[in-house]
């Protein structure tokens, strides 16, 4: 994300580098903890080439409905015997006029 992100922004592209080859991943998700205490799951896409390890999610109406620090964690499932969680990252969402 470049520049500031504001509450209620739609169409913001969030890119997460998992650092692993996603070619054979069967499920990818972003677990989100919002500053208002709500937890949700966003469904990103795998950026090609899948070996880059990049997940991309574009925000929709209601995704950024609170100002403050959002925490996120990637979830990547290859099989029932291989499920990986990424390091927790964060980004700031500002109230309008800030």
N, CA, C and O of each residue as an XYZ file, in Angstrom:
392
protein
N       0.840     -1.163      0.000
C       0.000      0.000      0.000
C       0.891      1.234      0.000
O       1.878      1.300      0.733
N       0.547      2.180     -0.803
C       1.307      3.421     -0.859
C       0.479      4.544     -0.260
O      -0.721      4.634     -0.516
N       1.100      5.389      0.524
C       0.376      6.507      1.120
C      -0.524      6.051      2.245
O      -0.490      4.892      2.658
N      -1.337      6.984      2.739
C      -2.245      6.682      3.837
C      -3.492      5.955      3.353
O      -3.964      6.164      2.236
N      -4.007      5.102      4.218
C      -5.261      4.397      3.979
C      -6.265      4.962      4.973
O      -5.971      5.108      6.159
N      -7.459      5.279      4.467
C      -8.465      5.910      5.305
C      -9.649      4.989      5.563
O      -9.955      4.099      4.769
N     -10.309      5.225      6.700
C     -11.509      4.493      7.065
C     -12.500      4.538      5.909
O     -12.730      5.591      5.314
N     -13.077      3.393      5.601
C     -14.082      3.206      4.550
C     -13.516      3.259      3.132
O     -14.286      3.281      2.171
N     -12.178      3.280      2.976
C     -11.593      3.165      1.638
C     -11.988      1.824      1.012
O     -12.026      0.799      1.693
N     -12.273      1.844     -0.262
C     -12.603      0.645     -1.027
C     -11.628      0.566     -2.190
O     -11.308      1.589     -2.794
N     -11.156     -0.617     -2.512
C     -10.248     -0.783     -3.639
C      -8.777     -0.674     -3.270
O      -7.926     -0.576     -4.155
N      -8.461     -0.688     -1.975
C      -7.068     -0.651     -1.535
C      -6.472     -2.042     -1.720
O      -7.040     -3.030     -1.255
N      -5.347     -2.118     -2.387
C      -4.691     -3.401     -2.622
C      -3.716     -3.684     -1.485
O      -2.796     -2.907     -1.230
N      -3.931     -4.801     -0.812
C      -3.063     -5.235      0.284
C      -2.273     -6.432     -0.214
O      -2.836     -7.442     -0.638
N      -0.956     -6.296     -0.154
C      -0.052     -7.343     -0.644
C       0.737     -7.900      0.528
O       1.309     -7.146      1.316
N       0.766     -9.225      0.639
C       1.471     -9.885      1.730
C       2.464    -10.872      1.131
O       2.096    -11.742      0.342
N       3.722    -10.723      1.515
C       4.764    -11.649      1.055
C       4.909    -12.757      2.087
O       5.393    -12.524      3.195
N       4.489    -13.960      1.721
C       4.551    -15.093      2.644
C       5.960    -15.671      2.730
O       6.306    -16.324      3.714
N       6.766    -15.434      1.714
C       8.121    -15.977      1.706
C       8.192    -17.445      1.340
O       9.251    -18.061      1.463
N       7.073    -18.023      0.888
C       7.067    -19.435      0.504
C       6.413    -19.608     -0.862
O       5.617    -18.775     -1.294
N       6.760    -20.696     -1.530
C       6.182    -21.041     -2.828
C       4.727    -21.466     -2.616
O       4.458    -22.408     -1.870
N       3.803    -20.784     -3.261
C       2.372    -21.053     -3.094
C       1.786    -21.942     -4.192
O       0.572    -22.134     -4.255
N       2.635    -22.476     -5.044
C       2.167    -23.236     -6.207
C       1.166    -24.324     -5.831
O       0.125    -24.441     -6.476
N       1.453    -25.115     -4.813
C       0.575    -26.235     -4.467
C      -0.357    -25.922     -3.295
O      -0.983    -26.834     -2.754
N      -0.460    -24.661     -2.894
C      -1.368    -24.292     -1.810
C      -2.819    -24.480     -2.257
O      -3.201    -24.041     -3.342
N      -3.616    -25.130     -1.423
C      -5.016    -25.375     -1.753
C      -5.940    -24.317     -1.171
O      -7.025    -24.082     -1.703
N      -5.521    -23.678     -0.085
C      -6.315    -22.634      0.565
C      -5.381    -21.531      1.040
O      -4.347    -21.806      1.649
N      -5.747    -20.275      0.758
C      -5.006    -19.132      1.297
C      -6.008    -18.150      1.888
O      -7.066    -17.904      1.310
N      -5.671    -17.600      3.026
C      -6.535    -16.651      3.705
C      -5.687    -15.609      4.411
O      -4.494    -15.811      4.641
N      -6.315    -14.495      4.750
C      -5.713    -13.494      5.626
C      -6.627    -13.351      6.829
O      -7.786    -12.960      6.690
N      -6.110    -13.668      8.009
C      -6.865    -13.469      9.239
C      -6.626    -12.037      9.685
O      -5.482    -11.594      9.800
N      -7.704    -11.320      9.934
C      -7.639     -9.896     10.226
C      -8.198     -9.622     11.618
O      -9.267    -10.115     11.977
N      -7.464     -8.830     12.397
C      -7.945     -8.328     13.671
C      -8.077     -6.816     13.532
O      -7.083     -6.110     13.356
N      -9.320     -6.322     13.614
C      -9.585     -4.898     13.427
C      -9.395     -4.142     14.748
O      -9.483     -4.737     15.822
N      -9.138     -2.848     14.669
C      -8.923     -2.071     15.887
C     -10.150     -1.971     16.796
O     -10.022     -1.628     17.971
N     -11.335     -2.267     16.262
C     -12.556     -2.224     17.075
C     -12.841     -3.559     17.764
O     -13.896     -3.733     18.374
N     -11.889     -4.511     17.666
C     -12.025     -5.801     18.322
C     -12.641     -6.887     17.469
O     -12.663     -8.047     17.879
N     -13.143     -6.544     16.288
C     -13.715     -7.544     15.393
C     -12.607     -8.343     14.711
O     -11.561     -7.796     14.360
N     -12.845     -9.636     14.527
C     -11.949    -10.490     13.755
C     -12.696    -10.979     12.534
O     -13.890    -11.272     12.599
N     -11.985    -11.066     11.413
C     -12.604    -11.506     10.173
C     -11.560    -12.219      9.330
O     -10.376    -12.230      9.667
N     -12.001    -12.804      8.249
C     -11.104    -13.484      7.307
C     -11.332    -12.913      5.922
O     -12.466    -12.833      5.449
N     -10.248    -12.516      5.275
C     -10.300    -12.049      3.896
C      -9.711    -13.138      3.012
O      -8.784    -13.838      3.421
N     -10.241    -13.285      1.809
C      -9.758    -14.302      0.871
C      -8.951    -13.634     -0.240
O      -9.522    -13.034     -1.151
N      -7.625    -13.738     -0.166
C      -6.770    -13.127     -1.187
C      -6.600    -14.052     -2.389
O      -7.043    -15.200     -2.384
N      -5.954    -13.524     -3.402
C      -5.538    -14.351     -4.535
C      -4.030    -14.560     -4.454
O      -3.315    -13.801     -3.801
N      -3.570    -15.597     -5.126
C      -2.123    -15.845     -5.226
C      -1.625    -15.113     -6.463
O      -2.152    -15.289     -7.561
N      -0.602    -14.290     -6.267
C      -0.040    -13.560     -7.404
C       0.868    -14.487     -8.207
O       1.636    -15.268     -7.645
N       0.766    -14.385     -9.528
C       1.648    -15.180    -10.394
C       2.954    -14.442    -10.610
O       2.936    -13.215    -10.702
N       4.077    -15.118    -10.695
C       4.208    -16.565    -10.522
C       3.990    -16.945     -9.055
O       4.390    -16.214     -8.149
N       3.355    -18.086     -8.836
C       3.035    -18.521     -7.479
C       4.280    -18.711     -6.625
O       4.214    -18.672     -5.397
N       5.411    -18.916     -7.284
C       6.673    -19.076     -6.548
C       7.083    -17.786     -5.841
O       7.948    -17.814     -4.965
N       6.470    -16.647     -6.210
C       6.811    -15.369     -5.571
C       6.329    -15.308     -4.123
O       6.865    -14.539     -3.325
N       5.323    -16.113     -3.779
C       4.822    -16.145     -2.421
C       3.954    -14.962     -2.027
O       3.730    -14.727     -0.840
N       3.461    -14.211     -3.013
C       2.691    -12.997     -2.735
C       1.187    -13.285     -2.734
O       0.659    -13.902     -3.659
N       0.511    -12.827     -1.680
C      -0.946    -12.845     -1.613
C      -1.439    -11.425     -1.825
O      -0.828    -10.476     -1.334
N      -2.543    -11.271     -2.555
C      -3.083     -9.945     -2.848
C      -4.571     -9.936     -2.504
O      -5.324    -10.824     -2.903
N      -4.973     -8.914     -1.756
C      -6.381     -8.727     -1.430
C      -6.750     -7.279     -1.716
O      -6.003     -6.365     -1.368
N      -7.899     -7.067     -2.349
C      -8.404     -5.724     -2.624
C      -9.620     -5.485     -1.739
O     -10.592     -6.237     -1.782
N      -9.551     -4.424     -0.934
C     -10.613     -4.174      0.038
C     -11.946     -3.864     -0.625
O     -12.017     -3.289     -1.711
N     -13.003     -4.271      0.081
C     -14.378     -4.044     -0.356
C     -15.103     -3.206      0.695
O     -14.567     -2.947      1.773
N     -16.315     -2.790      0.373
C     -17.130     -2.020      1.302
C     -17.219     -2.749      2.644
O     -17.543     -3.936      2.686
N     -16.935     -2.044      3.731
C     -17.029     -2.615      5.071
C     -15.752     -3.229      5.611
O     -15.653     -3.484      6.811
N     -14.770     -3.471      4.749
C     -13.514     -4.074      5.216
C     -12.747     -3.150      6.156
O     -12.219     -3.591      7.177
N     -12.688     -1.876      5.808
C     -11.909     -0.902      6.587
C     -12.865      0.055      7.305
O     -12.822      1.267      7.096
N     -13.723     -0.508      8.150
C     -14.780      0.276      8.786
C     -14.400      0.842     10.152
O     -15.261      1.370     10.856
N     -13.141      0.744     10.535
C     -12.670      1.293     11.806
C     -11.289      1.891     11.600
O     -10.462      1.338     10.874
N     -11.047      3.024     12.246
C      -9.717      3.638     12.198
C      -8.849      3.002     13.283
O      -9.343      2.598     14.336
N      -7.556      2.923     13.008
C      -6.621      2.364     13.975
C      -5.713      1.338     13.328
O      -5.590      1.288     12.104
N      -5.080      0.522     14.152
C      -4.123     -0.477     13.676
C      -4.819     -1.804     13.405
O      -5.450     -2.380     14.292
N      -4.698     -2.277     12.179
C      -5.193     -3.583     11.774
C      -4.030     -4.563     11.850
O      -2.916     -4.248     11.430
N      -4.292     -5.753     12.386
C      -3.285     -6.817     12.401
C      -3.730     -7.879     11.403
O      -4.922     -8.142     11.244
N      -2.753     -8.482     10.737
C      -3.085     -9.538      9.783
C      -2.096    -10.677      9.888
O      -0.937    -10.496     10.260
N      -2.588    -11.858      9.551
C      -1.754    -13.055      9.545
C      -2.169    -13.929      8.374
O      -3.347    -14.245      8.210
N      -1.198    -14.314      7.566
C      -1.469    -15.194      6.431
C      -1.686    -16.625      6.926
O      -1.083    -17.067      7.904
N      -2.555    -17.323      6.224
C      -2.843    -18.736      6.465
C      -2.710    -19.430      5.122
O      -3.346    -19.032      4.146
N      -1.880    -20.472      5.071
C      -1.665    -21.207      3.827
C      -1.780    -22.699      4.122
O      -1.065    -23.241      4.965
N      -2.692    -23.344      3.413
C      -2.897    -24.783      3.584
C      -2.480    -25.500      2.305
O      -2.945    -25.182      1.210
N      -1.600    -26.468      2.472
C      -1.175    -27.309      1.354
C      -1.902    -28.647      1.398
O      -2.256    -29.204      0.359
N      -2.123    -29.158      2.602
C      -2.816    -30.427      2.830
C      -3.210    -30.457      4.296
O      -2.879    -29.543      5.052
N      -3.920    -31.510      4.701
C      -4.300    -31.633      6.114
C      -3.065    -31.756      7.009
O      -3.119    -31.428      8.195
N      -1.969    -32.222      6.447
C      -0.753    -32.398      7.252
C       0.249    -31.244      7.090
O       1.337    -31.284      7.665
N      -0.119    -30.212      6.305
C       0.767    -29.050      6.171
C      -0.068    -27.768      6.079
O      -0.590    -27.411      5.022
N      -0.172    -27.096      7.221
C      -0.875    -25.819      7.339
C       0.092    -24.839      7.988
O       0.644    -25.114      9.054
N       0.295    -23.695      7.341
C       1.281    -22.730      7.822
C       0.625    -21.377      8.102
O      -0.240    -20.922      7.355
N       1.055    -20.750      9.190
C       0.622    -19.400      9.559
C       1.819    -18.466      9.425
O       2.932    -18.811      9.823
N       1.586    -17.290      8.867
C       2.667    -16.322      8.699
C       2.859    -15.473      9.939
O       2.079    -15.530     10.890
N       3.918    -14.686      9.901
C       4.161    -13.733     10.979
C       3.052    -12.682     10.974
O       2.501    -12.352      9.924
N       2.736    -12.166     12.151
C       1.718    -11.125     12.247
C       2.282     -9.810     11.727
O       3.359     -9.373     12.132
N       1.536     -9.192     10.826
C       1.892     -7.878     10.303
C       0.825     -6.882     10.705
O      -0.199     -7.262     11.273
N       1.052     -5.614     10.416
C       0.056     -4.611     10.756
C       0.091     -3.458      9.761
O       1.085     -3.240      9.069
N      -1.011     -2.730      9.707
C      -1.079     -1.512      8.914
C      -2.061     -0.559      9.578
O      -2.957     -0.980     10.309
N      -1.882      0.710      9.318
C      -2.664      1.756      9.954
C      -3.762      2.248      9.016
O      -3.527      2.452      7.825
N      -4.952      2.437      9.558
C      -6.070      3.045      8.846
C      -6.437      4.317      9.610
O      -6.644      4.291     10.823
N      -6.513      5.421      8.881
C      -6.721      6.736      9.493
C      -8.166      7.202      9.349
O      -8.854      6.864      8.385
N      -8.611      7.989     10.333
C      -9.875      8.692     10.191
C      -9.718      9.713      9.074
O      -8.609     10.177      8.810
N     -10.790     10.057      8.434
C     -10.730     11.094      7.397
C     -10.221     12.393      8.001
O     -10.461     12.676      9.175
N      -9.536     13.161      7.215
C      -8.981     14.469      7.562
C      -7.760     14.371      8.471
O      -7.331     15.378      9.033
N      -7.200     13.182      8.623
C      -5.982     13.029      9.446
C      -4.768     12.934      8.565
O      -3.651     12.802      9.064
